[in-house]
């Protein structure tokens, strides 16, 4: 009876240490989940992304010209006007 009592007490200690380890793991996971939830609060919601998408489609930024393109077109127009002036002389 004493030996079975010792075995049971040893098993209880082992189980208690395993439970303690599991509790520590769960606590670590909870902290990670809280950190992840805090990170997710900083992300844009799908509604926000949809609003941005609608504005971009409305503005069409790819239709804008760059400064270099404007300078090139202005040079072409000025050069053409100068050629016409010289041809008219």
SEFIZA-3560 file (N, C-alpha, C; in Angstrom, 3 decimals):
REM SEFIZA-3560
<numar><xx>0.826</xx><yy>-1.191</yy><zz>0.000</zz><atom>N</atom></numar>
<numar><xx>0.000</xx><yy>0.000</yy><zz>0.000</zz><atom>CA</atom></numar>
<numar><xx>0.870</xx><yy>1.255</yy><zz>0.000</zz><atom>C</atom></numar>
<numar><xx>1.952</xx><yy>1.221</yy><zz>0.760</zz><atom>N</atom></numar>
<numar><xx>2.854</xx><yy>2.376</yy><zz>0.791</zz><atom>CA</atom></numar>
<numar><xx>3.522</xx><yy>2.600</yy><zz>-0.561</zz><atom>C</atom></numar>
<numar><xx>3.901</xx><yy>1.515</yy><zz>-1.220</zz><atom>N</atom></numar>
<numar><xx>4.557</xx><yy>1.668</yy><zz>-2.520</zz><atom>CA</atom></numar>
<numar><xx>3.582</xx><yy>2.222</yy><zz>-3.554</zz><atom>C</atom></numar>
<numar><xx>2.341</xx><yy>1.768</yy><zz>-3.520</zz><atom>N</atom></numar>
<numar><xx>1.355</xx><yy>2.309</yy><zz>-4.466</zz><atom>CA</atom></numar>
<numar><xx>1.059</xx><yy>3.770</yy><zz>-4.136</zz><atom>C</atom></numar>
<numar><xx>1.077</xx><yy>4.106</yy><zz>-2.856</zz><atom>N</atom></numar>
<numar><xx>0.872</xx><yy>5.495</yy><zz>-2.445</zz><atom>CA</atom></numar>
<numar><xx>2.013</xx><yy>6.365</yy><zz>-2.970</zz><atom>C</atom></numar>
<numar><xx>3.238</xx><yy>5.867</yy><zz>-2.884</zz><atom>N</atom></numar>
<numar><xx>4.397</xx><yy>6.608</yy><zz>-3.397</zz><atom>CA</atom></numar>
<numar><xx>4.305</xx><yy>6.781</yy><zz>-4.918</zz><atom>C</atom></numar>
<numar><xx>3.899</xx><yy>5.722</yy><zz>-5.604</zz><atom>N</atom></numar>
<numar><xx>3.761</xx><yy>5.797</yy><zz>-7.056</zz><atom>CA</atom></numar>
<numar><xx>2.701</xx><yy>6.831</yy><zz>-7.436</zz><atom>C</atom></numar>
<numar><xx>1.609</xx><yy>6.820</yy><zz>-6.731</zz><atom>N</atom></numar>
<numar><xx>0.528</xx><yy>7.773</yy><zz>-7.008</zz><atom>CA</atom></numar>
<numar><xx>0.990</xx><yy>9.196</yy><zz>-6.752</zz><atom>C</atom></numar>
<numar><xx>1.716</xx><yy>9.409</yy><zz>-5.638</zz><atom>N</atom></numar>
<numar><xx>2.223</xx><yy>10.742</yy><zz>-5.326</zz><atom>CA</atom></numar>
<numar><xx>3.217</xx><yy>11.208</yy><zz>-6.392</zz><atom>C</atom></numar>
<numar><xx>4.065</xx><yy>10.276</yy><zz>-6.893</zz><atom>N</atom></numar>
<numar><xx>5.031</xx><yy>10.616</yy><zz>-7.937</zz><atom>CA</atom></numar>
<numar><xx>4.304</xx><yy>10.985</yy><zz>-9.228</zz><atom>C</atom></numar>
<numar><xx>3.272</xx><yy>10.229</yy><zz>-9.559</zz><atom>N</atom></numar>
<numar><xx>2.482</xx><yy>10.520</yy><zz>-10.760</zz><atom>CA</atom></numar>
<numar><xx>1.764</xx><yy>11.866</yy><zz>-10.620</zz><atom>C</atom></numar>
<numar><xx>1.269</xx><yy>12.147</yy><zz>-9.427</zz><atom>N</atom></numar>
<numar><xx>0.596</xx><yy>13.435</yy><zz>-9.187</zz><atom>CA</atom></numar>
<numar><xx>1.582</xx><yy>14.582</yy><zz>-9.357</zz><atom>C</atom></numar>
<numar><xx>2.809</xx><yy>14.416</yy><zz>-8.842</zz><atom>N</atom></numar>
<numar><xx>3.829</xx><yy>15.451</yy><zz>-9.011</zz><atom>CA</atom></numar>
<numar><xx>4.158</xx><yy>15.655</yy><zz>-10.484</zz><atom>C</atom></numar>
<numar><xx>4.290</xx><yy>14.535</yy><zz>-11.206</zz><atom>N</atom></numar>
<numar><xx>4.585</xx><yy>14.615</yy><zz>-12.637</zz><atom>CA</atom></numar>
<numar><xx>3.463</xx><yy>15.327</yy><zz>-13.380</zz><atom>C</atom></numar>
<numar><xx>2.241</xx><yy>14.941</yy><zz>-13.075</zz><atom>N</atom></numar>
<numar><xx>1.087</xx><yy>15.590</yy><zz>-13.711</zz><atom>CA</atom></numar>
<numar><xx>1.006</xx><yy>17.073</yy><zz>-13.341</zz><atom>C</atom></numar>
<numar><xx>1.319</xx><yy>17.387</yy><zz>-12.090</zz><atom>N</atom></numar>
<numar><xx>1.286</xx><yy>18.784</yy><zz>-11.656</zz><atom>CA</atom></numar>
<numar><xx>2.331</xx><yy>19.607</yy><zz>-12.416</zz><atom>C</atom></numar>
<numar><xx>3.513</xx><yy>19.026</yy><zz>-12.620</zz><atom>N</atom></numar>
<numar><xx>4.545</xx><yy>19.763</yy><zz>-13.361</zz><atom>CA</atom></numar>
<numar><xx>4.148</xx><yy>19.923</yy><zz>-14.829</zz><atom>C</atom></numar>
<numar><xx>3.512</xx><yy>18.907</yy><zz>-15.409</zz><atom>N</atom></numar>
<numar><xx>3.041</xx><yy>19.014</yy><zz>-16.791</zz><atom>CA</atom></numar>
<numar><xx>1.960</xx><yy>20.074</yy><zz>-16.906</zz><atom>C</atom></numar>
<numar><xx>1.033</xx><yy>20.096</yy><zz>-15.951</zz><atom>N</atom></numar>
<numar><xx>-0.028</xx><yy>21.102</yy><zz>-15.949</zz><atom>CA</atom></numar>
<numar><xx>0.573</xx><yy>22.495</yy><zz>-15.822</zz><atom>C</atom></numar>
<numar><xx>1.581</xx><yy>22.613</yy><zz>-14.972</zz><atom>N</atom></numar>
<numar><xx>2.259</xx><yy>23.896</yy><zz>-14.806</zz><atom>CA</atom></numar>
<numar><xx>2.903</xx><yy>24.334</yy><zz>-16.119</zz><atom>C</atom></numar>
<numar><xx>3.523</xx><yy>23.401</yy><zz>-16.820</zz><atom>N</atom></numar>
<numar><xx>4.122</xx><yy>23.699</yy><zz>-18.132</zz><atom>CA</atom></numar>
<numar><xx>3.070</xx><yy>24.128</yy><zz>-19.136</zz><atom>C</atom></numar>
<numar><xx>1.930</xx><yy>23.434</yy><zz>-19.130</zz><atom>N</atom></numar>
<numar><xx>0.841</xx><yy>23.793</yy><zz>-20.045</zz><atom>CA</atom></numar>
<numar><xx>0.308</xx><yy>25.186</yy><zz>-19.741</zz><atom>C</atom></numar>
<numar><xx>0.200</xx><yy>25.498</yy><zz>-18.439</zz><atom>N</atom></numar>
<numar><xx>-0.268</xx><yy>26.833</yy><zz>-18.051</zz><atom>CA</atom></numar>
<numar><xx>0.682</xx><yy>27.908</yy><zz>-18.562</zz><atom>C</atom></numar>
<numar><xx>1.980</xx><yy>27.645</yy><zz>-18.460</zz><atom>N</atom></numar>
<numar><xx>2.971</xx><yy>28.608</yy><zz>-18.947</zz><atom>CA</atom></numar>
<numar><xx>2.851</xx><yy>28.777</yy><zz>-20.458</zz><atom>C</atom></numar>
<numar><xx>2.648</xx><yy>27.677</yy><zz>-21.176</zz><atom>N</atom></numar>
<numar><xx>2.485</xx><yy>27.756</yy><zz>-22.631</zz><atom>CA</atom></numar>
<numar><xx>1.230</xx><yy>28.528</yy><zz>-22.992</zz><atom>C</atom></numar>
<numar><xx>0.148</xx><yy>28.277</yy><zz>-22.286</zz><atom>N</atom></numar>
<numar><xx>-1.108</xx><yy>28.976</yy><zz>-22.554</zz><atom>CA</atom></numar>
<numar><xx>-0.946</xx><yy>30.469</yy><zz>-22.290</zz><atom>C</atom></numar>
<numar><xx>-0.248</xx><yy>30.810</yy><zz>-21.201</zz><atom>N</atom></numar>
<numar><xx>-0.005</xx><yy>32.212</yy><zz>-20.891</zz><atom>CA</atom></numar>
<numar><xx>0.803</xx><yy>32.877</yy><zz>-22.003</zz><atom>C</atom></numar>
<numar><xx>1.817</xx><yy>32.178</yy><zz>-22.496</zz><atom>N</atom></numar>
<numar><xx>2.624</xx><yy>32.708</yy><zz>-23.608</zz><atom>CA</atom></numar>
<numar><xx>1.789</xx><yy>32.911</yy><zz>-24.856</zz><atom>C</atom></numar>
<numar><xx>0.907</xx><yy>31.951</yy><zz>-25.143</zz><atom>N</atom></numar>
<numar><xx>0.039</xx><yy>32.068</yy><zz>-26.313</zz><atom>CA</atom></numar>
<numar><xx>-0.944</xx><yy>33.228</yy><zz>-26.161</zz><atom>C</atom></numar>
<numar><xx>-1.459</xx><yy>33.408</yy><zz>-24.961</zz><atom>N</atom></numar>
<numar><xx>-2.386</xx><yy>34.520</yy><zz>-24.705</zz><atom>CA</atom></numar>
<numar><xx>-1.693</xx><yy>35.855</yy><zz>-24.954</zz><atom>C</atom></numar>
<numar><xx>-0.439</xx><yy>35.972</yy><zz>-24.493</zz><atom>N</atom></numar>
<numar><xx>0.304</xx><yy>37.210</yy><zz>-24.709</zz><atom>CA</atom></numar>
<numar><xx>0.532</xx><yy>37.464</yy><zz>-26.198</zz><atom>C</atom></numar>
<numar><xx>0.860</xx><yy>36.400</yy><zz>-26.920</zz><atom>N</atom></numar>
<numar><xx>1.058</xx><yy>36.536</yy><zz>-28.365</zz><atom>CA</atom></numar>
<numar><xx>-0.238</xx><yy>36.937</yy><zz>-29.056</zz><atom>C</atom></numar>
<numar><xx>-1.353</xx><yy>36.356</yy><zz>-28.650</zz><atom>N</atom></numar>
<numar><xx>-2.641</xx><yy>36.707</yy><zz>-29.244</zz><atom>CA</atom></numar>
<numar><xx>-3.016</xx><yy>38.160</yy><zz>-28.952</zz><atom>C</atom></numar>
<numar><xx>-2.732</xx><yy>38.623</yy><zz>-27.736</zz><atom>N</atom></numar>
<numar><xx>-3.007</xx><yy>40.020</yy><zz>-27.388</zz><atom>CA</atom></numar>
<numar><xx>-2.161</xx><yy>40.956</yy><zz>-28.237</zz><atom>C</atom></numar>
<numar><xx>-0.881</xx><yy>40.610</yy><zz>-28.417</zz><atom>N</atom></numar>
<numar><xx>0.002</xx><yy>41.426</yy><zz>-29.253</zz><atom>CA</atom></numar>
<numar><xx>-0.490</xx><yy>41.435</yy><zz>-30.693</zz><atom>C</atom></numar>
<numar><xx>-0.934</xx><yy>40.291</yy><zz>-31.182</zz><atom>N</atom></numar>
<numar><xx>-1.459</xx><yy>40.203</yy><zz>-32.542</zz><atom>CA</atom></numar>
<numar><xx>-2.733</xx><yy>41.027</yy><zz>-32.681</zz><atom>C</atom></numar>
<numar><xx>-3.587</xx><yy>40.973</yy><zz>-31.694</zz><atom>N</atom></numar>
<numar><xx>-4.825</xx><yy>41.766</yy><zz>-31.732</zz><atom>CA</atom></numar>
<numar><xx>-4.503</xx><yy>43.254</yy><zz>-31.741</zz><atom>C</atom></numar>
<numar><xx>-3.514</xx><yy>43.666</yy><zz>-30.967</zz><atom>N</atom></numar>
<numar><xx>-3.110</xx><yy>45.071</yy><zz>-30.977</zz><atom>CA</atom></numar>
<numar><xx>-2.556</xx><yy>45.477</yy><zz>-32.339</zz><atom>C</atom></numar>
<numar><xx>-1.789</xx><yy>44.592</yy><zz>-32.970</zz><atom>N</atom></numar>
<numar><xx>-1.264</xx><yy>44.867</yy><zz>-34.307</zz><atom>CA</atom></numar>
<numar><xx>-2.398</xx><yy>44.983</yy><zz>-35.320</zz><atom>C</atom></numar>
<numar><xx>-3.369</xx><yy>44.096</yy><zz>-35.214</zz><atom>N</atom></numar>
<numar><xx>-4.470</xx><yy>44.096</yy><zz>-36.176</zz><atom>CA</atom></numar>
<numar><xx>-5.310</xx><yy>45.364</yy><zz>-36.088</zz><atom>C</atom></numar>
<numar><xx>-5.342</xx><yy>45.992</yy><zz>-34.917</zz><atom>N</atom></numar>
<numar><xx>-6.105</xx><yy>47.231</yy><zz>-34.786</zz><atom>CA</atom></numar>
<numar><xx>-5.510</xx><yy>48.340</yy><zz>-35.638</zz><atom>C</atom></numar>
<numar><xx>-4.216</xx><yy>48.258</yy><zz>-35.917</zz><atom>N</atom></numar>
<numar><xx>-3.564</xx><yy>49.271</yy><zz>-36.738</zz><atom>CA</atom></numar>
<numar><xx>-3.761</xx><yy>49.058</yy><zz>-38.229</zz><atom>C</atom></numar>
<numar><xx>-4.245</xx><yy>47.907</yy><zz>-38.634</zz><atom>N</atom></numar>
<numar><xx>-4.446</xx><yy>47.622</yy><zz>-40.049</zz><atom>CA</atom></numar>
<numar><xx>-5.732</xx><yy>48.256</yy><zz>-40.556</zz><atom>C</atom></numar>
<numar><xx>-5.770</xx><yy>48.499</yy><zz>-41.849</zz><atom>N</atom></numar>
<numar><xx>-6.966</xx><yy>49.059</yy><zz>-42.465</zz><atom>CA</atom></numar>
<numar><xx>-8.022</xx><yy>47.961</yy><zz>-42.603</zz><atom>C</atom></numar>
<numar><xx>-9.251</xx><yy>48.348</yy><zz>-42.358</zz><atom>N</atom></numar>
<numar><xx>-10.357</xx><yy>47.400</yy><zz>-42.542</zz><atom>CA</atom></numar>
<numar><xx>-10.673</xx><yy>47.319</yy><zz>-44.029</zz><atom>C</atom></numar>
<numar><xx>-11.404</xx><yy>46.305</yy><zz>-44.415</zz><atom>N</atom></numar>
<numar><xx>-11.725</xx><yy>46.131</yy><zz>-45.836</zz><atom>CA</atom></numar>
<numar><xx>-12.563</xx><yy>47.298</yy><zz>-46.346</zz><atom>C</atom></numar>
<numar><xx>-13.392</xx><yy>47.893</yy><zz>-45.485</zz><atom>N</atom></numar>
<numar><xx>-14.184</xx><yy>49.051</yy><zz>-45.906</zz><atom>CA</atom></numar>
<numar><xx>-13.272</xx><yy>50.231</yy><zz>-46.221</zz><atom>C</atom></numar>
<numar><xx>-12.230</xx><yy>50.413</yy><zz>-45.410</zz><atom>N</atom></numar>
<numar><xx>-11.275</xx><yy>51.492</yy><zz>-45.649</zz><atom>CA</atom></numar>
<numar><xx>-10.560</xx><yy>51.292</yy><zz>-46.986</zz><atom>C</atom></numar>
<numar><xx>-10.172</xx><yy>50.062</yy><zz>-47.248</zz><atom>N</atom></numar>
<numar><xx>-9.487</xx><yy>49.754</yy><zz>-48.502</zz><atom>CA</atom></numar>
<numar><xx>-10.424</xx><yy>49.987</yy><zz>-49.682</zz><atom>C</atom></numar>
<numar><xx>-11.688</xx><yy>49.640</yy><zz>-49.537</zz><atom>N</atom></numar>
<numar><xx>-12.657</xx><yy>49.866</yy><zz>-50.608</zz><atom>CA</atom></numar>
<numar><xx>-12.817</xx><yy>51.353</yy><zz>-50.894</zz><atom>C</atom></numar>
<numar><xx>-12.842</xx><yy>52.181</yy><zz>-49.849</zz><atom>N</atom></numar>
<numar><xx>-12.964</xx><yy>53.629</yy><zz>-50.042</zz><atom>CA</atom></numar>
<numar><xx>-11.738</xx><yy>54.158</yy><zz>-50.791</zz><atom>C</atom></numar>
<numar><xx>-10.555</xx><yy>53.709</yy><zz>-50.389</zz><atom>N</atom></numar>
<numar><xx>-9.327</xx><yy>54.146</yy><zz>-51.067</zz><atom>CA</atom></numar>
<numar><xx>-9.341</xx><yy>53.702</yy><zz>-52.519</zz><atom>C</atom></numar>
<numar><xx>-9.782</xx><yy>52.470</yy><zz>-52.763</zz><atom>N</atom></numar>
<numar><xx>-9.859</xx><yy>51.955</yy><zz>-54.133</zz><atom>CA</atom></numar>
<numar><xx>-10.800</xx><yy>52.806</yy><zz>-54.980</zz><atom>C</atom></numar>
<numar><xx>-11.944</xx><yy>53.190</yy><zz>-54.415</zz><atom>N</atom></numar>
<numar><xx>-12.898</xx><yy>54.023</yy><zz>-55.161</zz><atom>CA</atom></numar>
<numar><xx>-12.296</xx><yy>55.380</yy><zz>-55.499</zz><atom>C</atom></numar>
<numar><xx>-11.594</xx><yy>55.996</yy><zz>-54.528</zz><atom>N</atom></numar>
<numar><xx>-10.951</xx><yy>57.285</yy><zz>-54.802</zz><atom>CA</atom></numar>
<numar><xx>-9.878</xx><yy>57.155</yy><zz>-55.870</zz><atom>C</atom></numar>
<numar><xx>-9.093</xx><yy>56.086</yy><zz>-55.816</zz><atom>N</atom></numar>
<numar><xx>-8.056</xx><yy>55.900</yy><zz>-56.828</zz><atom>CA</atom></numar>
<numar><xx>-8.662</xx><yy>55.694</yy><zz>-58.208</zz><atom>C</atom></numar>
<numar><xx>-9.759</xx><yy>54.954</yy><zz>-58.269</zz><atom>N</atom></numar>
<numar><xx>-10.429</xx><yy>54.772</yy><zz>-59.560</zz><atom>CA</atom></numar>
<numar><xx>-11.013</xx><yy>56.081</yy><zz>-60.066</zz><atom>C</atom></numar>
<numar><xx>-11.475</xx><yy>56.910</yy><zz>-59.152</zz><atom>N</atom></numar>
<numar><xx>-12.038</xx><yy>58.201</yy><zz>-59.529</zz><atom>CA</atom></numar>
<numar><xx>-10.953</xx><yy>59.149</yy><zz>-60.033</zz><atom>C</atom></numar>
<numar><xx>-9.833</xx><yy>59.186</yy><zz>-59.339</zz><atom>N</atom></numar>
<numar><xx>-8.748</xx><yy>60.111</yy><zz>-59.688</zz><atom>CA</atom></numar>
<numar><xx>-7.929</xx><yy>59.600</yy><zz>-60.867</zz><atom>C</atom></numar>
<numar><xx>-7.754</xx><yy>58.306</yy><zz>-60.989</zz><atom>N</atom></numar>
<numar><xx>-6.927</xx><yy>57.669</yy><zz>-62.008</zz><atom>CA</atom></numar>
<numar><xx>-5.526</xx><yy>58.272</yy><zz>-62.057</zz><atom>C</atom></numar>
<numar><xx>-4.721</xx><yy>58.028</yy><zz>-61.066</zz><atom>N</atom></numar>
<numar><xx>-3.387</xx><yy>58.628</yy><zz>-61.018</zz><atom>CA</atom></numar>
<numar><xx>-2.480</xx><yy>58.191</yy><zz>-62.166</zz><atom>C</atom></numar>
<numar><xx>-2.761</xx><yy>57.056</yy><zz>-62.774</zz><atom>N</atom></numar>
<numar><xx>-1.937</xx><yy>56.612</yy><zz>-63.896</zz><atom>CA</atom></numar>
<numar><xx>-2.179</xx><yy>57.469</yy><zz>-65.136</zz><atom>C</atom></numar>
<numar><xx>-3.266</xx><yy>58.243</yy><zz>-65.138</zz><atom>N</atom></numar>
<numar><xx>-3.550</xx><yy>59.121</yy><zz>-66.263</zz><atom>CA</atom></numar>
<numar><xx>-2.801</xx><yy>60.442</yy><zz>-66.185</zz><atom>C</atom></numar>
<numar><xx>-2.189</xx><yy>60.722</yy><zz>-65.047</zz><atom>N</atom></numar>
<numar><xx>-1.431</xx><yy>61.955</yy><zz>-64.895</zz><atom>CA</atom></numar>
<numar><xx>-0.116</xx><yy>61.852</yy><zz>-65.663</zz><atom>C</atom></numar>
<numar><xx>0.411</xx><yy>62.998</yy><zz>-66.039</zz><atom>N</atom></numar>
<numar><xx>1.696</xx><yy>63.022</yy><zz>-66.718</zz><atom>CA</atom></numar>
<numar><xx>2.779</xx><yy>63.394</yy><zz>-65.717</zz><atom>C</atom></numar>
<numar><xx>3.977</xx><yy>62.973</yy><zz>-66.013</zz><atom>N</atom></numar>
<numar><xx>5.097</xx><yy>63.332</yy><zz>-65.156</zz><atom>CA</atom></numar>
<numar><xx>5.662</xx><yy>64.670</yy><zz>-65.595</zz><atom>C</atom></numar>
<numar><xx>6.477</xx><yy>65.246</yy><zz>-64.758</zz><atom>N</atom></numar>
<numar><xx>7.094</xx><yy>66.531</yy><zz>-65.082</zz><atom>CA</atom></numar>
<numar><xx>7.968</xx><yy>66.386</yy><zz>-66.321</zz><atom>C</atom></numar>
<numar><xx>8.662</xx><yy>65.291</yy><zz>-66.452</zz><atom>N</atom></numar>
<numar><xx>9.527</xx><yy>65.055</yy><zz>-67.614</zz><atom>CA</atom></numar>
<numar><xx>8.700</xx><yy>64.987</yy><zz>-68.899</zz><atom>C</atom></numar>
<numar><xx>7.524</xx><yy>64.360</yy><zz>-68.826</zz><atom>N</atom></numar>
<numar><xx>6.669</xx><yy>64.285</yy><zz>-70.011</zz><atom>CA</atom></numar>
<numar><xx>6.174</xx><yy>65.659</yy><zz>-70.417</zz><atom>C</atom></numar>
<numar><xx>5.792</xx><yy>66.476</yy><zz>-69.434</zz><atom>N</atom></numar>
<numar><xx>5.322</xx><yy>67.834</yy><zz>-69.734</zz><atom>CA</atom></numar>
<numar><xx>6.448</xx><yy>68.646</yy><zz>-70.353</zz><atom>C</atom></numar>
<numar><xx>7.653</xx><yy>68.548</yy><zz>-69.797</zz><atom>N</atom></numar>
<numar><xx>8.789</xx><yy>69.281</yy><zz>-70.345</zz><atom>CA</atom></numar>
<numar><xx>9.079</xx><yy>68.847</yy><zz>-71.779</zz><atom>C</atom></numar>
<numar><xx>8.967</xx><yy>67.557</yy><zz>-72.055</zz><atom>N</atom></numar>
<numar><xx>9.211</xx><yy>67.047</yy><zz>-73.412</zz><atom>CA</atom></numar>
<numar><xx>8.186</xx><yy>67.600</yy><zz>-74.388</zz><atom>C</atom></numar>
<numar><xx>6.928</xx><yy>67.604</yy><zz>-73.995</zz><atom>N</atom></numar>
<numar><xx>5.863</xx><yy>68.110</yy><zz>-74.875</zz><atom>CA</atom></numar>
<numar><xx>6.032</xx><yy>69.611</yy><zz>-75.098</zz><atom>C</atom></numar>
<numar><xx>6.356</xx><yy>70.354</yy><zz>-74.036</zz><atom>N</atom></numar>
<numar><xx>6.548</xx><yy>71.797</yy><zz>-74.180</zz><atom>CA</atom></numar>
<numar><xx>7.729</xx><yy>72.072</yy><zz>-75.098</zz><atom>C</atom></numar>
<numar><xx>8.818</xx><yy>71.316</yy><zz>-74.977</zz><atom>N</atom></numar>
<numar><xx>9.973</xx><yy>71.494</yy><zz>-75.867</zz><atom>CA</atom></numar>
<numar><xx>9.582</xx><yy>71.242</yy><zz>-77.316</zz><atom>C</atom></numar>
<numar><xx>8.794</xx><yy>70.196</yy><zz>-77.533</zz><atom>N</atom></numar>
<numar><xx>8.366</xx><yy>69.893</yy><zz>-78.899</zz><atom>CA</atom></numar>
<numar><xx>7.538</xx><yy>71.027</yy><zz>-79.469</zz><atom>C</atom></numar>
<numar><xx>6.619</xx><yy>71.565</yy><zz>-78.674</zz><atom>N</atom></numar>
<numar><xx>5.760</xx><yy>72.654</yy><zz>-79.150</zz><atom>CA</atom></numar>
<numar><xx>6.596</xx><yy>73.900</yy><zz>-79.415</zz><atom>C</atom></numar>
<numar><xx>7.500</xx><yy>74.223</yy><zz>-78.504</zz><atom>N</atom></numar>
<numar><xx>8.354</xx><yy>75.411</yy><zz>-78.692</zz><atom>CA</atom></numar>
<numar><xx>9.250</xx><yy>75.230</yy><zz>-79.903</zz><atom>C</atom></numar>
<numar><xx>9.850</xx><yy>74.057</yy><zz>-80.064</zz><atom>N</atom></numar>
<numar><xx>10.703</xx><yy>73.799</yy><zz>-81.224</zz><atom>CA</atom></numar>
<numar><xx>9.910</xx><yy>73.907</yy><zz>-82.525</zz><atom>C</atom></numar>
<numar><xx>8.688</xx><yy>73.372</yy><zz>-82.529</zz><atom>N</atom></numar>
<numar><xx>7.846</xx><yy>73.456</yy><zz>-83.723</zz><atom>CA</atom></numar>
<numar><xx>7.499</xx><yy>74.914</yy><zz>-84.027</zz><atom>C</atom></numar>
<numar><xx>7.203</xx><yy>75.690</yy><zz>-82.992</zz><atom>N</atom></numar>
<numar><xx>6.872</xx><yy>77.107</yy><zz>-83.205</zz><atom>CA</atom></numar>
<numar><xx>8.089</xx><yy>77.860</yy><zz>-83.714</zz><atom>C</atom></numar>
<numar><xx>9.271</xx><yy>77.572</yy><zz>-83.188</zz><atom>N</atom></numar>
<numar><xx>10.490</xx><yy>78.231</yy><zz>-83.661</zz><atom>CA</atom></numar>
<numar><xx>10.789</xx><yy>77.865</yy><zz>-85.113</zz><atom>C</atom></numar>
<numar><xx>10.584</xx><yy>76.603</yy><zz>-85.478</zz><atom>N</atom></numar>
<numar><xx>10.802</xx><yy>76.183</yy><zz>-86.853</zz><atom>CA</atom></numar>
<numar><xx>9.837</xx><yy>76.899</yy><zz>-87.801</zz><atom>C</atom></numar>
<numar><xx>8.597</xx><yy>77.060</yy><zz>-87.368</zz><atom>N</atom></numar>
<numar><xx>7.615</xx><yy>77.776</yy><zz>-88.193</zz><atom>CA</atom></numar>
<numar><xx>8.008</xx><yy>79.237</yy><zz>-88.369</zz><atom>C</atom></numar>
<numar><xx>8.511</xx><yy>79.855</yy><zz>-87.296</zz><atom>N</atom></numar>
<numar><xx>8.950</xx><yy>81.254</yy><zz>-87.379</zz><atom>CA</atom></numar>
<numar><xx>10.114</xx><yy>81.393</yy><zz>-88.330</zz><atom>C</atom></numar>
<numar><xx>11.065</xx><yy>80.476</yy><zz>-88.254</zz><atom>N</atom></numar>
<numar><xx>12.233</xx><yy>80.562</yy><zz>-89.119</zz><atom>CA</atom></numar>
<numar><xx>11.852</xx><yy>80.255</yy><zz>-90.570</zz><atom>C</atom></numar>
<numar><xx>10.910</xx><yy>79.355</yy><zz>-90.756</zz><atom>N</atom></numar>
<numar><xx>10.461</xx><yy>79.033</yy><zz>-92.111</zz><atom>CA</atom></numar>
<numar><xx>9.678</xx><yy>80.206</yy><zz>-92.705</zz><atom>C</atom></numar>
<numar><xx>9.007</xx><yy>80.971</yy><zz>-91.878</zz><atom>N</atom></numar>
<numar><xx>8.229</xx><yy>82.124</yy><zz>-92.361</zz><atom>CA</atom></numar>
<numar><xx>9.140</xx><yy>83.286</yy><zz>-92.720</zz><atom>C</atom></numar>
<numar><xx>10.370</xx><yy>83.310</yy><zz>-92.231</zz><atom>N</atom></numar>
<numar><xx>11.295</xx><yy>84.425</yy><zz>-92.528</zz><atom>CA</atom></numar>
<numar><xx>11.804</xx><yy>84.291</yy><zz>-93.883</zz><atom>C</atom></numar>
//
